[in-house]
Amino acid sequence: MALSRDQIAQRVAQELQDGYYVNLGIGIPTLVANFVPKGIDVMLQSENGLLGMGAFPTEEMVDADLINAGKQTVTMATGASIFDSAESFAMIRGGHVDLTVLGAFEVDVNGNIASYMIPGKLIKGMGGAMDLVAGADNIIVTMTHASKHGESKLLSNCTLPLTGRGCIKKVLTDLAFIEIKAGKFHLLERAPGVSVEDIIKLTEGELVVEGDIPEMELG
Amino acid sequence: MSGFDKVVHSYEEAMSGLTDNMTILAGGFGLCGIPENLISEIKRKGTRGLTLVSNNCGVDDFGLGLLLPDRQIQKIIASYVGENAEFERQMMSGELSVELTPQGTLAEKMRAGGAGIPAFYTATGVGTPVAEGKDERQFNGRDYILEESITGDFAIVKAWKADRYGNLVFRKTARNFNPMAATAGKITVVEVEEIVEPGQLDPDEIHTPGIYVNRLIQSTFEKRIEQRTTRPSGE
């Protein structure tokens, strides 16, 4: 069975470590915050200028001056700090964020990522995504393995305009956990009930499968 | 009398000197921390051919989106746009020129512009459409592109509190691009919720020193919320 959005988030959350500063992109990455393992403290960075993002507010707590990068109303966690956009991206570009999780349209064997633009269709802009992928060393891309029409999103070469070049090392899809090394995809784990053959079939770029591939363990 | 008193008493006065084809830097992220009344004044004035530098372009009936129906904006430099239908129409038809710029690069362009740095190298955008036509150089084995900084004829800024000398304090994430915009305008106009006397703000708590501010006006704000997201009470 392919992983649900929540299950993808759940698996990503297993990569969190105590004391991590983490930037979560819009969509599935945002859900990771719901699955932070017990006994671990992480601090969420929101690139509009908040380190220590808390839960959504109750109706009474809503404050128009306090939003996240998705423009949603939020609260501040204990120990939060506020800063301007230049400072926020100094943190990001300077490599101070421990883990970045973001979505994508395509990833390829050279670690290229396309996530912000479909020419002729969707032109909304890259927001902070280009800075995030250029600045972070530890990035996990979350996306579905293939389109609804069965077209692979794990390619030998990205076809869409790039968000970043050679910057992605880990991809978690609804079918597999994949590492990118030396110009190839490497299969690390598969979703429960999904066969290696299924994954190979839906991976257009070269995929290395070494030994027995374990199933993901989800809580 | 103090030559440092930046307070003006009308929006007309606040935006006087703005003429067609000027460049305006605007603070704000989405609709948070936008100089909403200064934008309305630009709409009222009917200034055209403007280049706007702002992270976003508002929504159809609020924020910088208000300047679209009368075709006041000729070009926008932003990181994320298209939350409104009229914007998309003008962009697709070529009436509006859009220069998409990564958010961190945009912030740094304003910061550098205000700090007298004409350009800087960044890894952001290397190998992407953003790098087209820009100088590339390696430092310590890594590729970087040269990005030029930005200044404006005007900067329009929203702060929370100020003293009459233009020392500014921002509130929560309404700070965002406002401090950088404030430094990079030839004429920086700031609207605030409250103006106090000099000496009433703790100097240690001032986010933007008054040296960057030319005009200051007090007003009230709608503060529209784009994505009101809540959890149930008692959770």
Contacts between the chains, C-beta under 8 A, distances in Angstrom:
chain1	res1	chain2	res2	distance
A	46	B	173	7.6
A	47	B	103	6.6
A	47	B	104	7.7
A	48	B	29	4.5
A	48	B	30	7.9
A	48	B	32	7.4
A	48	B	173	5.3
A	48	B	176	5.4
A	49	B	29	7.6
A	49	B	173	5.1
A	49	B	175	5.6
A	49	B	176	5.3
A	50	B	172	7.9
A	50	B	173	5.4
A	55	B	231	6.1
A	56	B	229	4.9
A	56	B	230	5.6
A	56	B	231	4.6
A	57	B	230	5.8
A	57	B	231	7.2
A	58	B	230	6.0
A	58	B	231	6.0
A	58	B	232	7.1
A	58	B	233	4.5
A	58	B	235	7.6
A	59	B	230	5.1
A	59	B	233	6.7
A	60	B	233	6.8
A	62	B	225	7.2
A	62	B	228	6.4
A	62	B	230	6.3
A	63	B	172	6.7
A	64	B	32	6.7
A	64	B	174	7.9
A	64	B	223	3.8
A	64	B	224	7.3
A	64	B	225	5.1
A	65	B	32	6.5
A	65	B	33	6.9
A	65	B	160	7.7
A	65	B	171	4.9
A	65	B	172	4.2
A	65	B	173	6.4
A	65	B	174	4.1
A	65	B	223	7.1
A	66	B	172	4.5
A	66	B	173	5.5
A	67	B	29	7.4
A	67	B	30	6.7
A	67	B	32	5.0
A	67	B	173	5.6
A	67	B	225	7.7
A	67	B	226	7.6
A	67	B	227	7.4
A	68	B	173	7.9
A	70	B	227	6.6
A	71	B	29	7.7
A	71	B	30	4.1
A	71	B	31	7.5
A	71	B	32	7.2
A	71	B	226	4.3
A	71	B	227	4.7
A	72	B	227	4.3
A	72	B	228	8.0
A	72	B	229	4.0
A	73	B	225	6.2
A	73	B	227	6.9
A	73	B	228	5.7
A	73	B	229	5.3
A	73	B	230	6.9
A	74	B	229	7.6
A	76	B	172	7.9
A	82	B	172	5.8
A	82	B	173	6.5
A	82	B	175	6.2
A	83	B	175	7.1
A	84	B	107	7.5
A	84	B	170	7.8
A	84	B	175	5.2
A	84	B	176	6.4
A	84	B	177	7.2
A	84	B	178	7.2
A	84	B	179	4.5
A	84	B	180	6.4
A	84	B	207	7.7
A	85	B	29	7.2
A	85	B	55	7.3
A	85	B	103	7.0
A	85	B	104	7.6
A	85	B	106	7.9
A	85	B	107	3.9
A	85	B	176	5.1
A	85	B	177	4.9
A	85	B	180	6.6
A	86	B	107	4.3
A	86	B	108	5.9
A	86	B	110	7.5
A	86	B	111	4.2
A	86	B	179	7.6
A	86	B	180	5.3
A	88	B	104	7.6
A	88	B	107	7.4
A	89	B	103	6.8
A	89	B	104	2.9
A	89	B	105	8.0
A	89	B	107	5.4
A	89	B	108	6.7
A	92	B	104	6.1
A	93	B	104	5.8
A	93	B	122	6.8
A	93	B	123	7.2
A	93	B	124	6.6
A	112	B	127	7.3
A	117	B	129	7.8
A	123	B	82	6.5
A	123	B	91	7.1
A	123	B	98	7.9
A	123	B	100	7.8
A	124	B	80	5.9
A	124	B	81	6.2
A	124	B	82	4.2
A	125	B	78	6.5
A	125	B	79	5.3
A	125	B	80	4.0
A	125	B	81	5.4
A	125	B	82	7.2
A	125	B	100	4.7
A	126	B	79	6.4
A	126	B	80	7.4
A	126	B	100	6.4
A	126	B	102	5.5
A	126	B	103	7.5
A	126	B	130	7.7
A	127	B	79	5.2
A	127	B	80	4.2
A	127	B	102	7.9
A	127	B	103	5.4
A	128	B	79	7.0
A	128	B	102	7.0
A	128	B	103	4.0
A	128	B	104	6.2
A	129	B	102	7.7
A	130	B	102	3.9
A	130	B	104	7.8
A	130	B	105	7.6
A	130	B	124	5.0
A	130	B	125	5.2
A	130	B	128	6.4
A	130	B	130	6.5
A	131	B	102	5.2
A	131	B	103	6.1
A	131	B	104	3.4
A	131	B	105	6.8
A	131	B	124	4.7
A	134	B	122	7.5
A	134	B	123	4.3
A	134	B	124	4.4
A	134	B	125	7.2
A	134	B	126	6.8
A	135	B	104	7.7
A	135	B	123	7.3
A	135	B	124	7.3
A	161	B	128	6.6
A	161	B	129	4.9
A	162	B	127	5.7
A	162	B	128	4.5
A	162	B	129	7.6
A	163	B	128	6.3
A	164	B	126	7.7
A	164	B	127	7.0
A	164	B	128	6.7
A	165	B	126	5.8
A	165	B	127	2.8
A	165	B	128	6.9
A	166	B	127	7.3
